[in-house]
């Protein structure tokens, strides 16, 4: 393994906003990189260009070895398999990767949403991947604030200056981080994947404003998601929901930062309230509000964000009335069961697990 540059080869699994941004950035840094996507038009456009044009806070061209719709071709010979895809697709991606991963490879779920690595683990185990042969890890969030201009061209609005990564099992975290930091020096060690999962800021910042801004979303007006959508009242409610997240962390032995502190660490912005804080973040200034409720901010960040948080809360006896209310509200408004189809402990293959066994699994796999 290892490309002609002597650097590790990365395979980016997913060709959306984040995937193309990562592939372009890695190519700009000189890493051998290939990218997999399910959409032939994206793959063809990247191959015609020979890589990805990056604009915004970074400017340049990132060459890629190739883009492909063949998952096996993408991962063959790569040392880091970086999954940047909707969390609702993680199980299908895990099933696909189980047929192709090889011992020694790192599967980096970036981001994992909530319990993303935990979802990959039983899929690998059930499909013949020898236990311990592949290292799983996840990031708490996507390192980029970015938008896709067109296939092969991205606009990166901002790059987080700090991002936590945890491994499953937890004891592999140090070894994994040393490899990931070759490309992303701002990545830091999380204690385990519970820490990364419970610092999933998307679950905190996306469902509540989206549901409570329904009239704005369905109006004829253009609006900015963070600048307009996180009003003082909505921001205050998010801070209460965020306090539930911190309380879940305390129950599992983690001293988690609140959202205000996370914005200081990730983006170096700080204000007394969440509503004020997000408006200081330049990476958010151009992010438009959605035009429909049925978007990933609800359909992903509830079932793979809030639902697994409440599952852990239930296991450890932590009240989380606001998280549960938002999850139910999303299901009612979309007329869809976002809870039962989400990452419940049952759906993760952990039905009936005890608190102690759950924590042992997180630490040792």
C-alpha positions as CSV (number, residue, x, y, z in Angstrom):
1,X,0.0,0.0,0.0
2,X,1.0,3.6,-0.4
3,X,1.1,5.7,-3.5
4,X,4.0,7.0,-5.5
5,X,4.3,10.0,-3.2
6,X,5.1,7.7,-0.3
7,X,2.0,8.9,1.4
8,X,-0.9,6.6,2.4
9,X,-3.7,6.0,-0.1
10,X,-7.2,7.2,0.8
11,X,-10.4,5.9,-0.6
12,X,-13.3,8.4,-0.2
13,X,-16.7,6.5,-0.1
14,X,-19.3,9.0,-1.1
15,X,-19.3,11.7,-3.8
16,X,-21.5,14.4,-2.3
17,X,-20.6,17.7,-0.8
18,X,-18.3,16.3,1.8
19,X,-16.8,13.4,-0.2
20,X,-15.8,15.6,-3.1
21,X,-14.4,18.2,-0.8
22,X,-12.3,15.6,1.1
23,X,-11.0,14.0,-2.1
24,X,-10.1,17.4,-3.6
25,X,-8.4,18.6,-0.4
26,X,-6.5,15.3,-0.1
27,X,-5.4,15.5,-3.7
28,X,-4.2,19.1,-3.1
29,X,-2.1,17.9,-0.2
30,X,-0.5,15.3,-2.4
31,X,-2.2,12.1,-1.1
32,X,-3.1,9.4,-3.5
33,X,-6.9,9.4,-3.4
34,X,-9.7,7.7,-5.2
35,X,-13.4,8.4,-4.8
36,X,-16.5,6.1,-5.0
37,X,-20.0,7.2,-5.7
38,X,-23.2,5.6,-6.9
39,X,-24.0,8.3,-9.4
40,X,-22.3,7.7,-12.8
41,X,-22.7,11.3,-13.8
42,X,-20.6,12.5,-10.9
43,X,-18.0,9.8,-11.5
44,X,-17.7,10.7,-15.2
45,X,-17.4,14.4,-14.5
46,X,-14.5,13.8,-12.0
47,X,-12.7,11.5,-14.3
48,X,-13.0,13.9,-17.2
49,X,-11.4,16.6,-15.1
50,X,-8.9,14.3,-13.5
51,X,-9.8,15.5,-10.1
52,X,-11.8,18.2,-8.2
53,X,-11.6,21.9,-8.4
54,X,-11.7,23.5,-4.9
55,X,-12.8,27.0,-4.2
56,X,-13.6,29.0,-1.1
57,X,-11.3,29.1,1.9
58,X,-9.1,26.8,-0.1
59,X,-8.3,27.4,-3.8
60,X,-6.7,24.9,-6.1
61,X,-7.1,21.6,-8.0
62,X,-7.0,18.2,-6.3
63,X,-6.0,15.4,-8.6
64,X,-7.5,11.9,-8.0
65,X,-6.3,8.6,-9.1
66,X,-9.8,7.8,-10.4
67,X,-13.5,8.0,-9.6
68,X,-15.6,4.9,-9.8
69,X,-18.9,3.3,-9.2
70,X,-17.1,0.0,-8.3
71,X,-16.7,-0.1,-4.5
72,X,-14.2,-3.0,-4.7
73,X,-11.9,-1.1,-7.1
74,X,-12.1,2.0,-4.8
75,X,-11.0,0.3,-1.7
76,X,-8.4,-2.1,-3.1
77,X,-4.9,-1.1,-1.9
78,X,-6.2,1.9,0.1
79,X,-5.1,2.2,3.7
80,X,-7.8,4.6,4.9
81,X,-11.4,4.1,3.7
82,X,-13.2,7.3,4.6
83,X,-17.0,7.1,4.5
84,X,-18.6,10.5,3.9
85,X,-22.2,9.7,3.2
86,X,-25.6,10.2,4.7
87,X,-25.8,8.3,8.0
88,X,-29.0,6.6,6.7
89,X,-26.8,4.9,4.1
90,X,-24.2,3.6,6.6
91,X,-25.7,0.1,6.9
92,X,-25.8,-0.4,3.2
93,X,-22.2,0.9,2.9
94,X,-21.1,-1.4,5.7
95,X,-22.7,-4.4,3.8
96,X,-20.8,-3.4,0.7
97,X,-17.5,-2.9,2.4
98,X,-17.8,-6.2,4.2
99,X,-17.2,-7.9,0.9
100,X,-14.0,-5.9,0.1
101,X,-12.2,-4.8,3.2
102,X,-8.8,-6.4,4.0
103,X,-6.9,-6.8,7.3
104,X,-5.1,-3.7,8.4
105,X,-7.4,-1.2,6.7
106,X,-9.0,1.7,8.6
107,X,-12.7,2.4,8.1
108,X,-13.2,6.0,9.1
109,X,-16.8,7.0,9.3
110,X,-16.7,10.8,8.8
111,X,-18.9,11.8,10.4
112,X,-20.5,8.9,12.3
113,X,-23.6,10.8,13.3
114,X,-24.6,9.0,16.6
115,X,-23.2,5.5,17.0
116,X,-22.1,5.2,13.4
117,X,-19.1,2.9,14.1
118,X,-21.4,0.9,16.3
119,X,-23.7,0.3,13.3
120,X,-20.8,-0.9,11.1
121,X,-19.4,-3.3,13.8
122,X,-22.2,-5.9,13.8
123,X,-22.6,-5.8,10.0
124,X,-18.9,-6.6,9.6
125,X,-19.1,-9.4,12.2
126,X,-22.2,-10.9,10.6
127,X,-20.6,-10.9,7.1
128,X,-17.3,-12.6,7.6
129,X,-14.9,-9.8,8.5
130,X,-12.6,-11.3,11.2
131,X,-12.9,-9.5,14.5
132,X,-10.1,-7.1,15.0
133,X,-8.8,-7.3,11.4
134,X,-10.2,-3.9,10.4
135,X,-10.2,-0.8,12.6
136,X,-13.3,1.2,12.8
137,X,-13.3,4.9,13.9
138,X,-15.6,7.8,13.6
139,X,-15.5,11.6,13.7
140,X,-17.9,13.7,15.7
141,X,-18.7,15.9,12.7
142,X,-17.6,16.6,9.1
143,X,-14.4,18.6,9.1
144,X,-15.7,20.8,6.2
145,X,-18.6,23.3,6.0
146,X,-19.0,22.9,2.2
147,X,-21.3,22.9,-0.8
148,X,-21.1,21.2,-4.1
149,X,-21.1,23.7,-7.0
150,X,-21.3,20.9,-9.6
151,X,-19.7,17.5,-10.0
152,X,-16.0,18.0,-9.8
153,X,-16.2,21.5,-8.2
154,X,-16.7,22.3,-4.6
155,X,-16.9,25.5,-2.5
156,X,-15.5,24.9,1.0
157,X,-16.9,27.6,3.3
158,X,-14.9,26.7,6.3
159,X,-12.7,24.0,7.9
160,X,-13.0,23.1,11.6
161,X,-9.9,23.8,13.6
162,X,-10.5,21.0,16.0
163,X,-12.4,17.7,15.5
164,X,-12.6,14.6,17.8
165,X,-12.1,11.1,16.5
166,X,-12.8,7.9,18.4
167,X,-12.1,4.2,17.6
168,X,-14.0,1.0,18.2
169,X,-12.5,-0.6,20.2
170,X,-11.4,2.5,22.1
171,X,-7.9,1.2,22.7
172,X,-7.0,1.7,19.0
173,X,-7.7,5.4,19.1
174,X,-4.1,6.5,19.4
175,X,-2.8,4.4,16.5
176,X,-5.7,5.6,14.3
177,X,-5.3,9.2,15.1
178,X,-1.6,9.2,14.3
179,X,-2.5,8.1,10.8
180,X,-5.4,10.4,10.3
181,X,-3.4,13.4,11.5
182,X,-1.0,13.0,8.5
183,X,-3.8,14.7,6.5
184,X,-5.8,16.3,9.3
185,X,-3.6,17.6,12.0
186,X,-6.5,19.3,13.8
187,X,-8.0,16.0,14.7
188,X,-7.8,15.1,18.3
189,X,-8.4,11.9,20.3
190,X,-11.8,11.2,21.8
191,X,-12.0,8.8,24.7
192,X,-14.2,6.5,22.7
193,X,-17.0,6.5,20.1
194,X,-19.5,7.4,22.7
195,X,-17.7,10.7,23.1
196,X,-17.8,11.4,19.3
197,X,-21.4,10.2,19.1
198,X,-22.5,12.4,22.0
199,X,-20.8,15.4,20.5
200,X,-22.7,15.1,17.2
201,X,-23.6,18.7,16.8
202,X,-25.8,18.0,13.8
203,X,-28.4,16.3,15.9
204,X,-28.4,19.3,18.2
205,X,-28.5,22.1,15.5
206,X,-30.6,20.6,12.7
207,X,-33.9,19.0,13.6
208,X,-35.3,21.6,16.0
209,X,-34.8,24.7,13.8
210,X,-36.0,22.8,10.8
211,X,-39.3,21.7,12.3
212,X,-40.0,25.0,14.1
213,X,-39.2,27.0,10.9
214,X,-41.8,25.2,8.8
215,X,-43.7,28.3,7.8
216,X,-40.5,30.0,6.7
217,X,-39.3,26.9,4.8
218,X,-42.6,26.6,2.9
219,X,-42.8,30.3,2.2
220,X,-41.6,32.0,-1.1
221,X,-38.8,33.7,0.7
222,X,-35.1,32.9,0.5
223,X,-33.5,32.6,3.9
224,X,-30.3,31.7,5.7
225,X,-30.4,28.6,7.8
226,X,-28.3,29.7,10.7
227,X,-28.6,33.5,10.5
228,X,-32.4,33.5,10.2
229,X,-33.4,30.0,11.5
230,X,-31.6,30.1,14.9
231,X,-33.7,32.8,16.4
232,X,-33.3,33.7,20.1
233,X,-36.3,31.6,21.1
234,X,-35.3,28.6,19.0
235,X,-31.6,29.0,20.1
236,X,-32.7,28.9,23.7
237,X,-34.7,25.7,23.2
238,X,-31.7,24.1,21.4
239,X,-29.5,25.0,24.5
240,X,-32.0,23.1,26.7
241,X,-31.9,20.1,24.3
242,X,-28.1,20.4,24.4
243,X,-28.1,20.2,28.2
244,X,-29.8,16.8,27.9
245,X,-27.0,15.6,25.6
246,X,-24.4,16.7,28.2
247,X,-26.4,14.9,30.9
248,X,-26.3,11.6,28.9
249,X,-22.5,12.1,28.6
250,X,-22.2,12.4,32.4
251,X,-24.2,9.2,32.8
252,X,-21.7,7.2,30.7
253,X,-18.6,8.8,32.4
254,X,-17.9,11.6,29.9
255,X,-17.4,15.3,30.7
256,X,-18.8,16.7,27.4
257,X,-18.6,20.4,26.3
258,X,-21.8,22.2,25.7
259,X,-22.6,23.5,22.2
260,X,-21.3,27.0,23.0
261,X,-17.9,25.6,24.0
262,X,-17.9,23.3,20.9
263,X,-18.3,26.4,18.7
264,X,-15.4,28.0,20.4
265,X,-13.2,24.9,19.9
266,X,-14.2,24.2,16.3
267,X,-14.7,27.6,14.8
268,X,-13.2,30.0,17.4
269,X,-16.5,31.9,17.8
270,X,-18.0,32.8,21.1
271,X,-21.0,34.7,22.4
272,X,-23.3,34.5,25.4
273,X,-26.1,32.6,23.6
274,X,-26.3,30.0,20.8
275,X,-28.3,32.3,18.6
276,X,-25.7,35.0,18.8
277,X,-22.8,32.5,18.5
278,X,-23.8,31.0,15.2
279,X,-24.2,34.4,13.6
280,X,-20.5,35.1,14.3
281,X,-19.4,31.9,12.3
282,X,-18.3,33.0,8.9
283,X,-18.6,29.4,7.6
284,X,-22.3,29.7,8.1
285,X,-23.0,33.0,6.5
286,X,-23.8,31.7,3.1
287,X,-25.7,28.5,4.1
288,X,-29.2,28.8,2.7
289,X,-32.3,27.5,4.4
290,X,-34.0,24.5,2.9
291,X,-37.1,24.7,0.8
292,X,-38.8,21.7,2.2
293,X,-39.1,19.9,5.6
294,X,-38.2,16.5,4.1
295,X,-34.4,17.0,4.2
296,X,-31.5,15.3,5.9
297,X,-31.7,17.8,8.7
298,X,-34.8,15.9,9.8
299,X,-34.8,12.5,8.0
300,X,-31.1,11.8,9.0
301,X,-30.5,13.8,12.1
302,X,-33.5,12.4,14.0
303,X,-33.2,8.7,13.3
304,X,-29.4,8.5,13.3
305,X,-28.8,11.5,15.6
306,X,-31.4,12.1,18.3
307,X,-32.9,8.6,18.4
308,X,-29.6,6.8,19.4
309,X,-28.9,9.5,21.9
310,X,-32.3,8.8,23.5
311,X,-31.6,5.1,23.3
312,X,-28.4,5.5,25.4
313,X,-30.3,7.9,27.7
314,X,-33.0,5.2,28.3
315,X,-30.4,2.6,29.0
316,X,-28.7,4.8,31.6
317,X,-31.9,6.3,33.1
318,X,-31.4,9.9,31.9
319,X,-34.5,12.0,31.1
320,X,-34.5,13.6,27.7
321,X,-38.0,15.0,27.2
322,X,-37.0,17.6,24.6
323,X,-35.0,15.2,22.4
324,X,-37.9,12.8,22.5
325,X,-40.5,15.5,21.7
326,X,-38.5,16.7,18.7
327,X,-38.2,13.2,17.4
328,X,-41.9,12.6,17.8
329,X,-42.7,16.0,16.2
330,X,-40.6,15.1,13.2
331,X,-42.4,11.8,12.8
332,X,-45.8,13.5,13.0
333,X,-44.9,16.3,10.6
334,X,-43.4,14.0,8.0
335,X,-46.0,11.2,8.7
336,X,-43.1,8.8,9.0
337,X,-41.7,6.7,11.8
338,X,-38.3,8.3,12.3
339,X,-37.9,6.6,15.7
340,X,-38.7,2.9,15.1
341,X,-36.6,2.9,11.9
342,X,-33.7,4.7,13.6
343,X,-30.7,3.6,15.5
344,X,-32.4,2.0,18.5
345,X,-30.5,-0.5,20.5
346,X,-32.7,-3.2,19.0
347,X,-31.8,-2.1,15.4
348,X,-28.1,-2.0,16.3
349,X,-28.3,-5.6,17.5
350,X,-27.9,-4.6,21.2
351,X,-31.4,-5.4,22.5
352,X,-31.3,-6.3,26.2
353,X,-27.7,-5.2,26.8
354,X,-26.8,-4.1,30.3
355,X,-25.2,-0.9,31.1
356,X,-21.9,-2.6,32.0
357,X,-21.9,-4.7,28.9
358,X,-22.6,-1.7,26.7
359,X,-19.6,0.2,28.2
360,X,-17.4,-2.9,27.8
361,X,-18.4,-3.2,24.2
362,X,-17.5,0.4,23.5
363,X,-14.0,-0.1,25.2
364,X,-13.1,-3.5,23.8
365,X,-15.4,-4.3,21.0
